[in-house]
Amino acid sequence: MKKKDIDFFKELLTNQLEELLSLADNTVSGMTDPKENFPDPTDRASLEADRNFMLRIRDREHKLIKKIKKALERIENGTFGLCESCGEDVSINRLKARPVTAQCIDCKTKEEALEKALGL
């Protein structure tokens, strides 16, 4: 992979990481604010549903943060853009669509087919 491509993905991943970490900080500070008192149980339930939804989103973002950090490690050690399964190059288009990917489309398709067959 060319240096300009590596630099592009490093900047992209770094920016995504910073944005996700900022959102995580905002969520934590929002959750620790003083609790509001709702005399109506429906209002309270609505607030709790919104908080649960936000926590599910943040959990998914936490998993994405881990993947971004691993992708940045692969950039540093020179293995970014190489499929971890077969060792072939991952296409630039695939990396643009999913920069944290560690597998080429063929290997990922086979893995997903196997997971589906096993019911995972």
URRARA-V495920 format. One record per pair of residues at least 24 apart in sequence whose ideal C-beta (glycine too) atoms are under 6 Angstrom apart, sorted by the first residue. I is the first residue (numbers start at 0). J is the second residue. D is the distance in Angstrom with one decimal. If there is no record, write none. Layout:
# URRARA-V495920
I_J_D ; I_J_D
This chain:
# URRARA-V495920
0_80_4.4 ; 8_98_5.5 ; 9_74_5.2 ; 11_98_5.8 ; 12_67_5.2 ; 12_70_5.5 ; 12_71_5.5 ; 12_98_5.7 ; 15_67_5.8 ; 16_67_4.8 ; 19_60_5.1 ; 19_64_5.3 ; 26_57_5.3 ; 66_99_4.0 ; 67_99_5.7 ; 70_99_4.7 ; 82_106_5.5
